[in-house]
Amino acid sequence: MTTIGILANPAAARDVRRLIARASSISIAERCAIVQRALTGLGAVGIDRVLMMFDRGGIVSGLERAIEHHRRDVPLRWPELEILEMPVTGEARDTLKAVQLMRRKDAKVIMVLGGDGTHRLVAHECGTIPLVCISTGTNNVFPEFQESTVAGIAAGAVAKGLVDRNEVCRQNKRLGIRVNGQPQIGALIDICITSDNWIGSRAVWRTENLRELYLTFAEPDAIGLSSIGGLLKPVGREAEEGLVIELGPCDTSRQKLEVPIAPGLIEPVGINGVRRLMMEEPGRIRSRSGTVALDGEREIEFAKNDTVEIVLERDGPLTVDVSKVMKKLATKGRLS
């Protein structure tokens, strides 16, 4: 039996940036439709079972209704849907627990529907299980936009061994972080140090309080904090280095840069310096107090007696290159 996990975050793309910017919102009905299309793709390549976490938003309930009301005279070629037996609290630990259970139940690939924050949590627990990333969040930098039917075919092809995963998967970078010597859940794209002394609404969108920015990669066409690096000194996902950018108030900084900090929101950022961040070279932050934002969301408060260390690592999650998979399948004629 070949098993795939699907982690669909019903709360992705619903943070405060929806109120202050012009970001799109994805309804529960559309998220359910995205999963249904993925199930169709998975069924086409012979996946037997799909594991999902029950959610309070209604995605799983919508799938169950779709199965119940499907026309009896038309075969439903979806894999068997198994709901994980676990309590659901509506908090981040649900995602961590769900991925742990998917690993125990031998999921070969995990499909993730969410933004950068969702992928960060999945990446923390997935180990060597490849991820197929589908963008449904606010700032989508790590996950790329994919049509879920094709993404389902690609995920199934990797899980069934129709393609060599070593040829179609990327080993991603990650930013590790320790606070007072204790490891925390790292970041896939950026760690930003702010002068804010409280976490508040979590999402980072005010630029005047940004002080230090650590990046695994920086693409010029990105949205969010990584766009600062992308517009200053682009660094690719495959590069053996990252970036560190010193930030400050625009009126006292050496350079001012206008950046797309969120969908529909362009803000000025003060730049005081930029340098390369070398692989496996740990460093301490310079700020004495404030908050640490991980992939765009404030998560950790620290004071002057705390030490915060950050290191760029090459042990991030494996991600499936959907385009490469489909090219391999086309060349081999595996779907004929």
N, C-alpha and C positions, 0 to 999 in steps of 0.2 A: 504493500500500500504506500503510495507516494503522497506526502502531506505537505501542504503549503499553509503558512500563517498569514492572516490579513489583520493588520492593526489600523483601524480607521478611527481617527480622533474626531468625535462629534463637536468638540469645543474649539478646534483649530480655527483661526481667522475670526475670533470674537473678542479680541482684546481692546484696550482703550484707543488704539490707533484707528479703529472703526469710527470713533467719534471725532477725531481731530484731523483725519485725512480723508482720502477718497478711495479707500481700498474696497475691492469687491468682496461680497459675502457669498458663501456657498451654502445653500439650504441643506437641511437634512435629507430632503427628497433627492436632491442632486447627488449628495454623498452616497446615498443608497443606490442610485442609478450607476454611479461610478463603480461601486463594488459589483453590481450585477453584470456590468460589462466585463469586469475582470474575471468573474466566474465563468462567463461564456468563453473567454480566451483560455482559461485554465482547463475547462472541460474539453476544448478542441484538441489538446495535446495529451489527454488521458490522465489528468490529475484525479486521484481518488477521493481525497479528503481535504477540507479547508477548516482551519481552526480560527475562531474569532472570539473576542471578549464581548460579553453582553454590555451594552451601553445604555445609559439613561436618556441619551438623545433621541433614540428611535431608529438607528441604522439597522441593527439586527432585527428589530421588530418588523421593519419594512421588508427585509429579506424574507422573513418567515411568512409574511402576508403574500409576497410575490410567489413563493413556492406553493402556498395553499390555494391561490386563485389561478394558478397556471392552467391553461387548457389541457384537458386530459388526453385529447387526441393528437397533441404535439409533444414529442419527447422533450423533456427538460434535461439537457446534457450538461448540467452543472455537477461539480463534485459534491459529495456528501458534506453538509454543513454541520460542524460540531462546535457547540458553545462551551468555552472553557468553564470549568467549575471553580469559581473564585468569587469572593465578595467584591462588589463594585462600590467605591466610595465617591467617584467623580474627581479624584485627585491624581496627581502625577504617579503615585505609587501603583495605581492600577496598571499603567502601561508597563512598568518594570516587572510586575508580577505576571502579567500576560505573556511577556516575552520569555520569562523564565519557564513558564509552563509549555510554551511552544518549543523551546529547546528540549525539554524533557520528553515531549511527544514526537520528537524527531522530525520537526519541520525542516525541509530542505532549503526553502527560501521563505523570506518574510516580505510581503508587500506592505508598504507603509503609506497611508493617506494622511497627510498633515503638513505642517510647516517645519521650520528649522528646529523649534523646540521639541516637537514630537519626535523627529528623527534623532535628536540628541539623546533622548531617553532610550529609544529603541537601540541605538548604537551602543549604549552603555552595557546592555545585557545580551546582545545577540551573539557575541563571540565570533565564530568563523562562519555563521550563517549569512549568506549573501542577502542584501536588501534590494528590492525594486522600489524606487522612490517615486511617489506621485504627489505632486505639489497641490495642496489644498489649504495652505496657511496664509498668513498676512505677508510677511517677508520671506519669500521662498528663494533662498540662495543655494542651500545644499541640495534639495530635491529639484529636479528639472521637470518641466512640463511634459507629461506623457499622456497619450490616449490609452485608457485603461484596458481596452480590449487587446491591443497589441502588447501592452505591458504584461497582461495575463498570459499571453502566448509565450513571451520571453521568459517570464518567471517559471512557467511550466516546463519549458525546454531545458532550462538550467537544472531544475529539480529532477527531471527524467533522464538527464545525461545525454540529451540529444545534441548538446554542444559541450565543448570543454570549458568548464568554468574558469580555468586559468587563462583562457584566451579572451573571455568576455567580461571579466570582473576587474574592477579597479580597487587597489588597496589605498584607502584614503588617509589623509593626515588627521591629527587630532591635537588639541591643546589640553595637556594635563595640568591640573591645578591642585596645590596643597595649601591648606590654611593651618598654620601652627603645626606643620608636619603631617596633618591628616589629609589623605586624598579625598577629593570631592568628585562629583560627576563632571567630566570635562566638557569641552566645547568642540564642535565640528568646524566652525567658521571663525568665530571671534570671541575674545574676552575683552570687555571694556571696563576700565576703572573709572568711576564717576565720583564727584565730590558730594553727591547726595548722601545723607547720613541715615536714610531709611529706604526700605525696598519699595514701599508704596504700591503703585499700580503695576509694577514689574516691567512693563514694556518701556524700552528706552526710545524716546523721540525728541526730548529737549537736548539741544546740542551744547548749550552754554556751560553745562556741568561735566562734560567729557574731559578726561585727563590723560588716560593711556589706552591704547588700542593694540591688541595682539591679534594677528590674522594668520590663519592657515593658508588661505589663498585669497586673491583679490582680483575680481574681474570688472572691467570698465562698465559693463552693461548691467551690473548687479543693483539691487535695491537694499537699503539699510546701511548698517555700520560698515560693512565690507566695501561699500561703494567709495568710501573715503580712500582706502588703499588702492582700489581699482582706478581711481582718477589721478592718484599721485604716482604710483609705481606698481603696475599690474604684476601679479604673481599667479602662475597657473596651478591647477589642482595637482599636477604631476611633479611640480618643482620640489627640489630637496631643500626648501627654505620657506620661510614665511616673512611677515613684516611686523615691525613695532613702530607705532606712530605716537609721538608726543603731541598732546592736544591742550588747548587752553581757551580762554575767552578771546573772541575775535579782536577786541580793541587793544589787547596787549600781546598778541601773537605775531610771529614773523610773517605769516601768510594766511589769507582767508580763502576758503574754498566753498563753493556752493554744491551741496550734495543731495541726492534723492534719499532722504533718511527713512521714508516710508512711502507707500503708493500715494501719489498725488500730493506729497509734501516735500518741498525742497528748502533746506535750511543752511545757513552759513556755519562753517566750522573753522576754528582757529588752529593752525598747524605750526608747531615749533620744531619739529624734526621727524625724520623717518630713517629707519635703518633695517637691515636684514635680520631676521630671526633664524638662527641656525638650528638644525635638527639636533635634538637631545642635549641642548645647551641650556640648563636651567637658569633662571634669573628671578630676582625679587622685584616686585613693583616698587615704585618710588613714592607713591602717595602714602600719606600718614594715616588717613581715615577716609571712609566713604563706603561705597557699595561696589560689588563685582557683578557685572552683567554677563551672562553666558548665552551666546547665540541670541543676543538682543533682549534678554529678560533679566532684570535684577534679581539675584538669588541669594547673595551673601553680603552681610554687613560686617565691616571690620573697623577696628580702632587702632590707635597709635602703638599699642603694645602687641598687636597681631603681626604675624609674618605671612605674606602671601607670595607663593612661588609658582611660576608658570613655565612650562616646557613644551616645545613642539615635538610631537611624536609621530611615527609612521605606523602606528598600530590601530588606526581607526578602522571603521567597518569596511567590509567588502561591499561594493555596489555593482549591480548588473548594468552594463551598457546595453540598453534595449536595442539600439540601432545595430550594434555589432552582432547581437544574437540573431536578429532578423536577417542580416546579410549572410550569416553562416547557414541559417535554415534555407534561405533561397538558393545558395550555392549547392547545398547538399540535397535539395529537393525533399527535405524531411517532412513537409506538410502536404505532400501530394498523395 
